[in-house]
Amino acid sequence: MHGIVTVLLLALLAAPMLPAQTFPVDDVRLFETEIQPILAQNCLVCHNDTLRSSGLAFISRAAVLQGGNRGPAAVAGDAAASLLLKAVRQTSDLKMPPTGKLPDDQIAAIERWIARGLPWPAGPETAAAPAAKKRDLWSVKPIRKPEPPAVQNSAWATHPIDRFVLARLEKENIAPSPEAERATLIRRLSLDLLGLPPSPAEVEQFVNDKAPDAYERLVDRLLASEHYGERWGRHWLDAARYADSDGYTIDGKRDMWKYRDWVINAINRDLPFDQFVIEQMAGDLLPNPTADQMVATGFNRNTLLNQEGGIDFEQYRVEAVVDRVSTTGSVFLGLTLGCARCHDHKFDPISQREFYQLYAFFNNVDELTKSWGEEGRNRAQNPILEFGTPEELAKRDIVKGQTELLERDLETYKEQLLAKQAEWEAALTKEKIAEMREEVRGIFDLPPDKRNDIQADAVRRVYLNSELGYKERQAGIGALRERFPKLTTALVMRELPEPRQAFIHLGGDFLRRGVDVEPGVPTVLPQLKSDGRPSRLDLARWLVSRENPLTARVTINRVWQQYFGKGLVDTQDDFGTQGSPPSHPELLDWLASEFIDRGWSLKAMHRLIVTSATYRQSSGQRPDLQEFDPVNRLLARQSRLRLDSEIVRDNALAAAGLLSAKIGGPSVFPPQPEGASKLGQMQRDWKVSEGEDRYRRGLYTYFWRSSPHPGLMVFDAPDSTTTCTRRVRSNTPLQALTLLNDEAYLEAAEALAARVLKEAPPETTGRLRYAFELCTSRPPDASEQETLSRFVTSQLDDFQTDPKLAETVLRRDAAANGAAPYNKEQLPELAAWAATARVLMNLDEFITRE
């Protein structure tokens, strides 16, 4: 401890100095003999030039006067108003030092020191608290584009990515894996780029295409598909915490699908990622923003919204703003900014002050405004964008104008009535009061001037509801609102005319106000450029500036993660000191540089990665890697990955021939277990969609945050309450039971059976081969063929022996699945093949990307 104190004091004396105020000798002696030892023993360990806990450092008189997150530590000449004295007296919420209260004589010395004007030794002193020192953190260093290294096996490593990977493998004397079989490659590529399996015809065409550019042409064809935007849009929607409801216990419905469609379309047209970010973070602040750019700002309107009665709207507005800061840190910077909400980050160079400087960028959004509803409760008003035909929008304006006119008339009438409330109340009889609700009766025992706001409001509502002319006018307004056209809406960002003042929340509590802060970015990163007060648009441009070393690294690492199961940095949302270092740092920087140099084109980066030999390797296990590299950090093979939750069902619908290819539009309601939507506080009905909407991709399934679709959650879909930058992949019995017994998969199995009986050759061998190819993109081997043939035969025998059993097994007739109607004699055959389809859809290979 004495060594630390000595170093700190030496650092204090060696700090850059400016001329200081001169104090009497006796006052300086007070500091040197009494105050300096107190600071050294109790304060400087935490409040020094390097650590600066709570933004405060006792390194100079100026630093004490400047103070930290709570404001000035002391007011020269005014001990009673000084935070430092309150802290050491431990009479407020702040009690210092944390090891225990100082002796009374030391507290008295501090009081005398402040009263005498905070005397400091003669000579220069630091003028202000210096900026936090940058720590030696690899991720905040500028991106340097390295040259791909030389390798011995140049025949394998013809691609820049492969040279980085192979150089590391050769260093460990490990050979890469051979290229996967062609059938595996097209299924892998199709699932990775589109989230859909290839058809048997597409597999056959690629396998037999001997042209040297066959693979590259396949890549380009898939990247040009509209389903590419759906697949990679789903990854982004995870990060954007997209859902169709507000969250919390009420979990009200919200219209957000316009934002989801914007994401899909932006990715399909390869909107440069820097513009992709700018429009989502600050599209509303662009010059003359388009409707699409406004919709894009839904990224930061995906926050939860609490509309329960009796809540403090400011509290939940603050929670939404905090979420936006934390999401920005995870999604773009790969930093755990949320850890600095309550105190300086314990590990990374992010102070609490810097957290609230970022908070200030999002603090000016016009949302969660209080208004008093006619039903007598607070409601939230949100900035929305409305979409409709010109006729619908014109009708909206007319009805809105008429409604506002009637509402103003109602308010005037209410004021006239309220002027007579005292007269009404004085005339009330005990019998009339006894007819009222129990919770209201007792209020009338209190004089009007003794009632609190809630009680006064309750009496006011009873009075207004008793007046017939209230009721008639309200009914008229209600009837007019029924004529309001049902428009599609989207939640958007909108700035207030005058910005809210942001301040540090002491201990993370918005009610405990610290010092005011202005918008700014962490000093550990390149500083933001702006003219005047920095705006959210300035922040958006800073995020994707070439000088910012994090966004390109974090984004391309997350793209890599989707192809290999892990990023080059395993901790994809923590590029700080507690995160994992990159397994291939040169490759990460080369990819980040390429990303920027190629105009932030995601499609270009996808093509670059999937055309590498590293991506095309077999995923087969190798005994030589089991002990040396069991988690495949060195990339000596590909990784086997369980399909994402939406893709599991999409895969089943595609194999069955049921899947709708429709892109975009409102969310849909596919089958789910009965009562699943009634598990939350609000009891909701789940009316199953009809027609092709029943068979839309899982991406479009309506997502209630409080009671999400069980078929999504059992396969590890995120809950959409916070950002998700990597899904977990579990392996549970519930997954197998879902594939075997869930209505959606039973329906898909029956449809697959009908498809096989309709499209495949009539013999068992041909039918099995076709069914197997539909489910796995390859033919069965001899052993698989024999096992499945025995199963089909046994099932057919059972159902022919007991035809009624076939009727009970099948949930839908063949005609409903698009096949020709079957008579009763044909039902045993359909049931046998439906049972076989259930087996195929429960194979590990069916739900796995090899």
Secondary structure, DSSP 4 states (H G I P E B T S, - for coil): -HHHHHHHHHHHHHS--B------HHHHHHIIIIIHHHHHHHTTTTSSTTT-GGG---SSHHHHHH-BTTB-S--TT-STT-HHHHHHHT-SS--SSTT-PPPHHHHHHHHHHHHTT----SS-B-SSPPPPPPP--GGGSPP--PPPPP-S-TTT--SHHHHHHHHHHHHTT-PPPPBPPHHHHHHHHHHHHTSSPPPHHHHHHHHT---TTHHHHHHHHHHTSTHHHHHHHHHHHHHTT--SB--TTT--B---HHHHHHHHHHHHTT--HHHHHHHHHHGGGSSS--HHHHHHGGGGG-S-----TT--HHHHHHHHHHHHHHHHIIIII---GGGGSSSS-SSSS--HHHHHHHHHHHTTB---EEEE-TTSSEEEE--EEEE--HHHHHHHHHHHHHHHHHHHHHHHHHHHHHTTHHHHHHT--HHHHHTS-HHHHGGGGS-GGG--HHHHHHHHHHHHHH-HHHHHHHHHHHHHHHTS---EEEE---B-SSPPPEEEEGGG-TTSEEEEE-S---TTSPPPP-SSS--HHHHHHHHTSTT-SHHHHHHHHHHHHHHHSS-SSSSTT--STTSPPPSSHHHHHHHHHHHHHTTT-HHHHHHHHHTSTTTTB-----HHHHTT-TT-TT-SS---EEPPHHHHHHHHHHHHT------S-S-B-----TTGGGSSSS--------GGGGG--GGGB---SSS--HHHHTTT---SSS--SS------HHHHHHHHH-HHHHHHHHHHHHHHHHHS-SSHHHHHHHHHHHHHSS---HHHHHHHHHHHHHHHHHHHH-HHHHHHH-SS-GGGGTSPP--GGGHHHHHHHHHHHHHHTTSTTTTEE-
